[in-house]
Amino acid sequence: MRVLLTTSDYEKILRHAQEGLPYEACGLLAGEKVESAISPAAFSGTAADTGTGHVAGPAATPGASIRDVGPAATPDISIRDVGPDATPGASIRDVGPAATPDIFIRKVYPLSNPDQSAEHFSIDPREQLAAIKDMRANGLSPLGNFHSHPSTPARPSQEDIRLARDPAAIYMILSLATAPPTLRAFQVTGGRVQEAPVVIDSGRQSGTAESLPSHHT
């Protein structure tokens, strides 16, 4: 399973996180699950694998590889990682047929963080309800949420893991502690964390990638 994100939505998440500093920023993710939506080879140009199991976004080195995250999981919190040997300009490695549907994020909803904290966030119930109503009106499904880590890595904290109660949800974390910022996605089941590689559409930049699948309501 991969998480597919358009460049414009990545930039929206990044901008919301930067504007929320010094606090954590947050929001909701909406879209759909799609069977084998797009080949990894369709993504090239500005999406780059940095060797940490994520795609770093449009500021990364053009032509870098998108690599298989592999089947291994670390024993402590079961976060899968591709390892330290990613090489810019390397060939794209196909992950093979998807065992589970890809997650295609079609809309992000930047929301306020009432906690006004650099260490945790909450979502305003009224803003959440308004976002859910908009999802329904546009034929989208709620997929999970995102939040930023202003000065810590893009991995779930113990509080993030404790509060992640939906095993089907995608929990996306953007760290502003790295240059460029690091975006990663996870699912949490019974306290065990599983990373899902994030693929950012770069077709409009490179002119060679296929388009993300069209939406049908």
N, C-alpha and C positions, 0 to 999 in steps of 0.2 A: 504494500500500500504506500502510495505517495500522496503528498499534499500539493495540489497544483494552485498556483497563485499568479495573478496577472501583475505585471510591473506596476501598473497604476495603483493597485491595491497595496502592493508592498510599499510604495512611496507614501501612500496614505497612512499606513501603520507607522512608518518611520517618522513622518512629519508630526503625527499625533504624539509620539513618544518624545520627540525633541521639544515640542511645545509644552509638554507636561513637566519637564525638568524643573526642580530637582526631584519631583515625585514620580512614582510609578504611574504609567498611563495604562488604560485598559479599554476593552471593547469586545464586541461579539462578532462571530464569523458565521456567514450563511452561504448556502450553496446546495450541492447535491453530491451523492456518491455515484460514480460512473465506472462501468466495467471497461478495463483496459483503454482508458480514454485517449491516451496519446503515447507514442513511443518516446523514450528518453532521448533517442537520436534526433528528435524533432526540435530539441532545445540546444541552441548554440549561441555564440557571440558574447552576450553580456552576463549570462548566468554562469557562476563559477563554484566548483566544489573546493572548499578550503581544507578538506581532510578531516573535518569534524562532524561529518554526517549531515551537513546542511548545505544549502545553496545560498551564497552570501548576498546575492542581489545585483542590481544593475551597475553598481560601482566596481564590481569585481573584474578580474583580468579576462578580457575577451578570449574565447577559445579554450578556456579551462574545462576540465572534465567533469561529467556527472557520473559518479561511481556507485557501484552496488554497496549498500551498507552492510551486507553479509548477514549470516544467520547467527553469529555469536552474540552473546549478551554478557555484560559484566555481572559478576555474581551479586554485587551489593544492591544496586537498584535497577539492574537489567536494562541499562541504556546501551543501545547498539551504536557502534562507532566504526567509521571506515578506516581509522588508523592515520598515522602521520605522513604517509608516503604519497599524498596526492601531488601530481605534477601539472602545473599550468601548461596547456597546449596538448595534453595527452588525449588519446582517443576516447570517445564516449563509450562506456561499457553498458550494454543493455542489461537491465535487471531481470529480464525474462518475463514470462506471463505472470500477471499479478495474481497472487493467491487470494487477495481481498480487493474489493473495489477501490479505485483511487478516490480521493476526496478533492473535489473541485470547489474552491472558494470563489463565489461569484460576487459577493458583496461583503465589505467590512463596515462595522458600525463603531466608530470611535465614541466612547462614552466617558463621562467624568468619573473621577475617583474621589468619592466623598471622604475617604480616609486621609487624603492629603499627606501621604507617607511615602518615603523612599524604600520601604521594606515590605509593604503589603498594600492590597487594594480591595475595594468592594465595588459593587455595581448598584447604582441608584435604581430601585425597583420601577420607578415611573419611566426612566429612560429605557430600561430593559423591556417593559411592556410595549412602549412605542416602537422599539426595534422589532419585536416579535410580530406586531401587527403589520409592519411594513414587509417583513419576510413573507407572511401569509398573503398579503396583497400582490406580491410579486412572484408567488409560486416557489419560494425558496424554503429550504429546511434549515433550522438552527443546527450548526455543526460544532460549536464550542466557543472558546474565547481566546483573546490574546492579552498579554500585558508586557510591560517593559521592565527591564532591570537596569536602572540608571548606572550602576557601578559594579555590578556583579555578573558572572558568566550567564550565558543563555542555557541554563539547566534548572530543573524544578528545585525549589527549596523544600525543606521538610514541611513548611506550612503549605506550599503549593500542592504537595503530594497528599497531605492530610485533607485538604479541601476539595480535591478532585474526586468527586463522588460518582461521576458518570463514565463508565469504561468505554462507551462509544464516542465520547466527546474528544475533540482535538484541542489540546492546550498549547498555544503558540507563545513562545517567549522571544522577545527582541532585546538583546543586550547592547547597550550603548557604551560598554566598557572597552570595546574593541574598535579597530579602524581597518576596514569598514565595519559597521554594526553587524552583529551575528544574529541570524534568525533561525530558530529551530522549532520543531513541532513534536509533541509527545501525546501518548495515550497512557492512562494510569488505571490499572486494574488491581484492586486489593493491595494498594501500596507499592506495586511493582510498576516501574516506568519503562515504556517501550518507545523508542524514537521512530518517527516517520520522516523520511527525507522530504525536504521541501524543494519543489521545482518551480522556478519563476520564469514565466513566459518572456522570451526575448525576441520573439518573431518580428515584432514591429521595429526592433533596432537592427537586427542582422539582415532581415529581408529574405532569410532562408528557412526559418523554422515554420512548421505547420501551425495553424491557428489552434487555440484551445477549442474544445468541443462546444458547439452552439447549444444554447439553452432552449429546451422545449417544455412548456408548461401544460 
